[in-house]
Amino acid sequence: MQDCCTGYGRTIGAVSLRRRINAPFRTGCSRRSWPLRRKPTLTEIEAPLERFGAWAATTHDFGAEARDGAVDAIIDTIDCMLAGANDPVVSGLRAAFADEIGASGPAPVVGGGLAAPGRAALINGTSAHALDFDDNFRPARAHVSAVLVPALLATAASRPVSGRALVDAYIVGLEAQAFVGRGVNNAHNLAGWHPTGTVAGIGAAAGVSRLMGLDAGTLAAAMANAVSAAAGVKAQFGTAMKPVHAGLAARNAVEAAQLAAAGIHGNPAILDHALGFRALYGGGDGPGWDAATIGAPLAILGDGLVPKLYPCCGSTHYALDMVFALRQQHGFAADDVASVQVELGRANHANLPYGAPQDAMQARFSMPYCIALALLQDHLGLEDFTPAAIARPEVRALLPLTTMVINTAEGMPHRVTLTLRSGAVLHAERSEVRGSLIEPFSEAEKQRKFMSCLAWAGVTPTTASALHATLRNIDAAGDMTALFAAIFDH
Amino acid sequence: MQDCCTGYGRTIGAVSLRRRINAPFRTGCSRRSWPLRRKPTLTEIEAPLERFGAWAATTHDFGAEARDGAVDAIIDTIDCMLAGANDPVVSGLRAAFADEIGASGPAPVVGGGLAAPGRAALINGTSAHALDFDDNFRPARAHVSAVLVPALLATAASRPVSGRALVDAYIVGLEAQAFVGRGVNNAHNLAGWHPTGTVAGIGAAAGVSRLMGLDAGTLAAAMANAVSAAAGVKAQFGTAMKPVHAGLAARNAVEAAQLAAAGIHGNPAILDHALGFRALYGGGDGPGWDAATIGAPLAILGDGLVPKLYPCCGSTHYALDMVFALRQQHGFAADDVASVQVELGRANHANLPYGAPQDAMQARFSMPYCIALALLQDHLGLEDFTPAAIARPEVRALLPLTTMVINTAEGMPHRVTLTLRSGAVLHAERSEVRGSLIEPFSEAEKQRKFMSCLAWAGVTPTTASALHATLRNIDAAGDMTALFAAIFDH
């Protein structure tokens, strides 16, 4: 027999005072103690979500720089969402739920029609992530805007909401995604979870709650509710379910807030409970929330989003940036190359299991495929991820050139070693991708991406330009109806 | 730097040949090997879900005993679902999604109205588990019928389905819940997952797929899809989100099959993939599926369901059976009792964190509360889990009498040591609860439970008796419309 004070669950770092209220099963120290110990109430010591709720439900002056960053991210997400609408996974979702898309229902769905908010969030969120062209966000180790923006749009559709409120909710939702993510990462990500399906959805529930005007406690409850639907494993990478994770997370965010508003409240101590999020989702080695700050600085300013120039897994982007730069500097052609070795982190490596991709989805998660393209052409675009593009013999001939090597050192740069047939060996290393705060895209690059996505969606350049102008003014928009029409009807 | 063949993910028992196709990141043994190694295709070696799909999509003669067991379980679930319809959590769900419940849509919802299949499954599944009166199932360590039956009913509502097909689908879905559960449990359960939200939903996707007539590969894909929404942590026990886990799992089952039928297919190797279900959901110590049998014997015959006589956590039932038996044998009254010590397993202990419950939901997960009732009265009924019942001073006075002790020995019996004020010490132990295959309920006990649940739902005895007779004949019913009317309209 084992005493009741030992052996339960995993050991999770230091046991704080707050932990004691979260771990009733681990703290009894005599066989009779548990039923007699008074459990401190949650009002005595704040759980992380309660602390976050208190910040998130309060009015803040986020400032012009943060608001501009949010508008950029919203625009970047909407162009990805529109470009994804014709992808087979989105067509599949529309077919699966055809009876739920119609002429009534508050929320517009990409591809046409209206649906319930949760259903619209599921389809639009999947569409935003379908081409893997949407942004990344370091603290969450996730695609966050593809979850947050569709969730906010679906929520805004059923209530009077200003553009300013939408931007506020984006900043709050992103801060929440950072807050949740920092407490569990990078252990959570390395374990094999897809944080887009887990962390991003829990955080987005805060953004949705803010847009609904929920109070601090209800906002915290919405995030707690969202933990009960947090899911997504990396074994789905390369299948159609990978982008669906973003949609499921967006739906989770919307519905978790709807449940909280209706009085259904999960455990606000769930993040660091012994049977809660950090303990169960492979984040036992994560830092937790005891020292977590909120909004100081805002995550959108301190971390920033990492939007993409190439529609493939972000783990390939460091190497792509380097190969493009080496080619520009040394002027070699694909035929001159004997081998390309890419050194990258463990999680990045795990994201890229496809050596010889069989379809467009696998190609987005194939380092050899992406490097082959970078040896042949000056840009990777949406047109490079179609069945016909993937079958090109000149690309497939280059696949065996590339190998990957894992480096587990914390904070190590990505490295490329490119050997030419001449015997020359070229080296490069990078700790950042283009598009991050350190090397942000130019306005021209952003505009070019927007126009290429809208062209992919079949929208004329004139209409696309008009939509871009409308979206740039979201923060001043009073009328979301016009905004929805501009986004969804074209 | 670390070689690419080491250090990825956790170590998971023996590395089988099949494992090699599932773990491309762990098997490269030289730094150049990965892109050059041919990855075996899935058609060469069957993944567990493909093996299961091949069985589940095939016609079998399940036999009368299995069909009777399935009908019993369906009836027991429907009475719990109807009794739960007025619970605050179900009212909350109906309020949250009020705009989605109306006069159209194929699937009936408890409390009235029609909705999309996924939405109906969410609300009805939650209702079936709201009172914690629904069955348990050992291989899954979960409430399985509360997930499976609502998912099947929601699916049957939109297509012509015979009662016989419904019973077949129940048997297949339960077998799938057993198959998934056996591969990860008891490690999964002990880690703190709520298998009702995880294992039960993945398995139920097989039952739904069978009812939809999907082929073997599509059925396996549906189960793989369901892994992407498998969630639920025990930190939600005692909150309204606990029963919602059953609803979310039922919804997950329905929608995972809808997605698969529409061509969206997750990774069929996901169960034992290095970044898949067993590896990430705390089941690394589970046995896996290499030696798993299917249908030999059928889980419904070999394991059987464990329905409940008392509407509270199944982890209290062993002790309740023993206290009732000790009282019957020794004739003491509550006033005669000095202390009650209950010895139970670690997972059972974890399910019961409430020493002094504050509401009905906590009371269902409180050993002291349930034991106090058993000292005072001869049965625990739905009427014992209301705010007024919980506040009774004569019950609360008895709460300090009960303590719990964990025993971690595998297969140990539950034990009660009851000390009387006279100094007499009474012992009992039990390895089974009443209601299991070893001590099944009598027909009179089943009928009494059905009638008490229907009375709780506000249904007259006459109507309830008629519904019971209709349900007993499900297996012969050709017309599900009449069956739905009998269940949902009264």
Interface residues (C-beta under 8 A of the other chain):
Chain A: M1 Q2 D3 C4 G7 Y8 G9 R10 N22 P24 F25 R31 R32 W34 P35 L36 R37 K39 P88 V89 G92 L93 A95 A96 F97 D99 E100 G105 P106 A116 R119 S158 A191 G192 W193 G197 A224 N225 V227 S228 A229 A230 A231 G232 V233 K234 A235 Q236 F237 G238 T239 A240 M241 V244 H245 L248 E255 Q258 L259 A261 A262 G263 I264 H265 G266 N267 A269 I270 H273 A274 L275 G276 F277 A279 L280 G282 E343 R346 H349 A350 P353 G355 A356 P368 L399 P400 T402 T403 M404 V405 I406 N407 T408 A409
Chain B: M1 Q2 D3 C4 G7 Y8 G9 R10 N22 P24 F25 R31 R32 W34 P35 L36 R37 K39 P88 V89 G92 L93 A95 A96 F97 D99 E100 G105 P106 A116 R119 S158 A191 G192 W193 G197 A224 N225 V227 S228 A229 A230 A231 G232 V233 K234 A235 Q236 F237 G238 T239 A240 M241 V244 H245 L248 E255 Q258 L259 A261 A262 G263 I264 H265 G266 N267 A269 I270 H273 A274 L275 G276 F277 A279 L280 G282 E343 R346 H349 A350 P353 G355 A356 P368 L399 P400 T402 T403 M404 V405 I406 N407 T408 A409
